[in-house]
Each structure stands twice: as C-alpha cells, then as structure tokens.
Amino acid sequence: QQPYTTQLNISKSSKMVENKDAKDAVEAAIDKVKPLIAKVSFGGVMGFCSGYAMKKVGKAVAVTIGLGFFGLQSAAYLGYID
C-alpha cells in the first residue's frame, strides 16, 4: 500500500516570482531624486556656513567702527581734535 500523497501542479504563470532586479515605484523615485537631494543638502550647508561667516565678519566690522567712533569722540572731548 502506498502512503497518501498529493501532487500540486502549479504553472509558472500562477507562481509568485520575485525579480530581485526590479524596483518598486518608491525605490525608483528615490533613485531619481538622490542627485537633487545631494545638491540641495550641499547648497544648504554652504549657505548656512557663509551666513554664519558673514554674521561674524559683520559683527567684527561693527565693533571696529564703533571703537573708532568712540576713540574719535574721546579725542575730541579731551581736546586732541577740534
């Protein structure tokens, strides 16, 4: 007597076949915008750095002009300048 066995005949068209090379729509969209994101990120960082540098330079220039004005006013008050 043979043991009870079943055979399933599944055609190739009904099988769920995964194609590892195929990408879904989200991965394809991300791959398309990666260069743009990299450029925007780099531009944002460079913009932040240049803004920070200009802030520091601006403060230094303002302090220098203020000290110069203070020095001239002090010299005028003390009679060194008429």
CYANA upper distance limits for C-alpha pairs under 8 A (distance plus 0.5 A):
 10 ILE  CA     14 SER  CA      7.16
 10 ILE  CA     15 LYS  CA      7.45
 11 SER  CA     15 LYS  CA      7.19
 23 LYS  CA     27 GLU  CA      6.48
 23 LYS  CA     28 ALA  CA      6.69
 24 ASP  CA     28 ALA  CA      6.81
 25 ALA  CA     29 ALA  CA      6.62
 26 VAL  CA     30 ILE  CA      6.67
 27 GLU  CA     31 ASP  CA      6.64
 28 ALA  CA     32 LYS  CA      6.81
 29 ALA  CA     33 VAL  CA      6.94
 30 ILE  CA     34 LYS  CA      6.55
 33 VAL  CA     37 ILE  CA      6.58
 34 LYS  CA     38 ALA  CA      6.65
 35 PRO  CA     39 LYS  CA      6.75
 36 LEU  CA     40 VAL  CA      6.61
 37 ILE  CA     41 SER  CA      6.44
 38 ALA  CA     42 PHE  CA      6.58
 39 LYS  CA     43 GLY  CA      6.51
 40 VAL  CA     44 GLY  CA      6.49
 41 SER  CA     45 VAL  CA      6.75
 42 PHE  CA     46 MET  CA      6.64
 43 GLY  CA     47 GLY  CA      6.44
 44 GLY  CA     48 PHE  CA      6.62
 45 VAL  CA     49 CYS  CA      6.68
 46 MET  CA     50 SER  CA      6.59
 47 GLY  CA     51 GLY  CA      6.53
 48 PHE  CA     52 TYR  CA      6.59
 49 CYS  CA     53 ALA  CA      6.64
 50 SER  CA     54 MET  CA      6.57
 51 GLY  CA     55 LYS  CA      6.61
 52 TYR  CA     56 LYS  CA      6.90
 53 ALA  CA     57 VAL  CA      6.65
 54 MET  CA     58 GLY  CA      6.30
 55 LYS  CA     59 LYS  CA      6.71
 56 LYS  CA     60 ALA  CA      6.76
 57 VAL  CA     61 VAL  CA      6.67
 58 GLY  CA     62 ALA  CA      6.60
 59 LYS  CA     63 VAL  CA      6.62
 60 ALA  CA     64 THR  CA      6.67
 61 VAL  CA     65 ILE  CA      6.65
 62 ALA  CA     66 GLY  CA      6.52
 63 VAL  CA     67 LEU  CA      6.53
 64 THR  CA     68 GLY  CA      6.62
 65 ILE  CA     69 PHE  CA      6.66
 66 GLY  CA     70 PHE  CA      6.57
 67 LEU  CA     71 GLY  CA      6.50
 68 GLY  CA     72 LEU  CA      6.72
 69 PHE  CA     73 GLN  CA      6.64
 70 PHE  CA     74 SER  CA      6.58
 71 GLY  CA     75 ALA  CA      6.63
 72 LEU  CA     76 ALA  CA      6.63
 72 LEU  CA     81 ILE  CA      8.47
 73 GLN  CA     77 TYR  CA      6.60
 74 SER  CA     78 LEU  CA      6.68
 75 ALA  CA     79 GLY  CA      6.75
 75 ALA  CA     80 TYR  CA      5.64
 75 ALA  CA     81 ILE  CA      6.36
 76 ALA  CA     80 TYR  CA      6.19
 76 ALA  CA     81 ILE  CA      5.03
 76 ALA  CA     82 ASP  CA      6.65
 77 TYR  CA     81 ILE  CA      8.34
